[in-house]
Amino acid sequence: MDALHKLPWLIHGFSTRSGGFSKAYGASSLNLGFTEGDRRETVERNRAVFLREIDALGAKKELLPLVTLRQIHSDRIHVVSAVSKQPEAGDGIITNTPGLVLAVQTADCLPVILVDPKRKAVGVFHAGWRGTLRRIVEKGVGEMRRNFGSDPRNLQAAIGPGIRQCCFEVGPEVRIQFEAQFAYADKLFREIKELDPVREKYPMLFLTARAPGHSELPIQLFLDLVEANRLQLLDAGLSARNIHISPLCTACRTDLLFSYRKEGGVTGRMLAAVGIRP
């Protein structure tokens, strides 16, 4: 994302599934999460590869420390200035301390990076549908303003690869919750009636007394997580031109990305990372 690459002090990147040492999820996969199917030592090697790839190195070419979270699909955001012994529970991290690399894990949920070029502050957020419903990125902008004096009009946002509306089917209870929170909820959902070849060929079998005379076909609902988070960033005061969005869908591109849904829960994890050079 060109706007972020122009900042020489900034470390940032979104990983893919390629180029690592893991074998649990395909040959040479770059699994960056401590999953049950992979060895911890292998994941550590993969993380080192990723950190070098995004040039997360200190003055002596040592790897910078990685700050991660115990993610819980929440709106909890932590301000950090050092690496803690145990990962905090939450889904957002912000800092203005140089020499730290903040990261969240994803395998369908959206990773969102925020960068303040004026104040030299950064943040990264894990936005699944639950975190989006709780307005985690909107609150993230507020936390950067409160802690670092960030003006939302100056912030740059990068929304990384995640599951897109084409593949993110949800139940009606999810739409009900979004409708209770957002006036624009109707813009976030797409409805598709399930096709039934038997109904098409033999419609008389499904006649009912209800108008218009036939029983209703089940409806599939698809949520646009990307648009939901883009609208939150706009509501928080960001300029539309400062919101940069990856076109990649994790479920469509399992050749390149991990997808928890598409792979039946047996998959690796990617990292979205951001930091300030020491």
Buried (B, 14 or more C-beta within 10 A) or exposed (E): BEBBEEBEEBBBBBBBBEEBBBBBBBEEBBBBBBBEEBBEEBBEBBBBBBBEEBEBBEEEEEBBBBBBBEBEBBBBBBBBEEBEEEBBEBBBBBBBBBBBBBBBBBBBBBBBBBBBBEBBBBBBBBBBBBBBBBBBBBBBBBBBBEBBEBEBEBBBBBBBBBBBBEBBBBEEEBBEBBBEEBEEBEEBBBEEEEEEEEBEEEEEEBEEEEEEEBEEEEEEBBBBBBBBBBBBBBBBBBBEEBBBBBEBBBBBBBEEBBBBBBBEEEBBBBBBBBBBBE
